[in-house]
Amino acid sequence: MTAPGSGVTARRWRSRRSAAVAGILFGVLLVAALAMMRVAVAGESLEQLEADPRRQTLIRTALNLVPFAGIAFLWFIGVVRDQLGEVEDRLFSTVFLGSGLLFLGMLFQGAVTVTSLVEMIPGERLDAGIWTFGRGATEALVSVYAMRMAAVFTLSVSTVALRTAAVPRWVPFSGYAVALVLLLVAGTQKWAQLLFPAWVLVLSIAILLTPARGRPAEPPRPG
């Protein structure tokens, strides 16, 4: 007969594996989307973008990856919270959840704005003023605000990971470094934004490879 704890352990390992797979998918998809977007719009004027269908296709491909990255990120958040269980710290859990959802919401809003701009490129419906405004708004939303929320998310996850010893200590310490970079230079150094999905990718691989710890036993209730 199977021991009672073995089923729980197996279920928790499946949950850890789900979190790892979701984080890996998010990291790969968002790195690809951000890299393609940076390559497509780097130093390009509206006239150059209108004359280059390949860059337009690259932007559309990147935008199509964003929703799937968001789905994977939501799954990652949910499974990580389930893994914390009884050892969950309410303060850091609230910051973790709130910053993650804010990051995702602003990322989606930026993607919607860019999608609208790209759809207006053919013909004479998009002038330089609208393009400048839309691009500036998207850059501020994603590069400044979303990346600050990503930094807060990284700080909270790193702190919880360090307290619970869920992954090797170098992973949360590297998270602190990534959060510092995102807070200070992500708004000006665009390629630094790739550090966030890359760190989630590293964290997810560490979760997948680190053996699961058992949940702490609940204290006996008074009769």
Buried (B, 14 or more C-beta within 10 A) or exposed (E): EEEEEEEEBEEBEEBBBBBBBBBBBBBBBBBBBBBBBBEBBEEBEBEEBBEEEEBBEBBBBBBEBBEBBBBBBBBBBBBBBBBBEEEBBEEBBEBBBBBBBBBBBBBBBBBEBBBEBBEBBEEEEBEEEBBEEBBEBBBBBBBEBBBBBBBBBBBBBBBBBBEBEBBEEEBBEBBBEBBEBBBEBBBEEBEBBBBBBBBBBBBBBBBBEBEBEEBEEEEEEEE
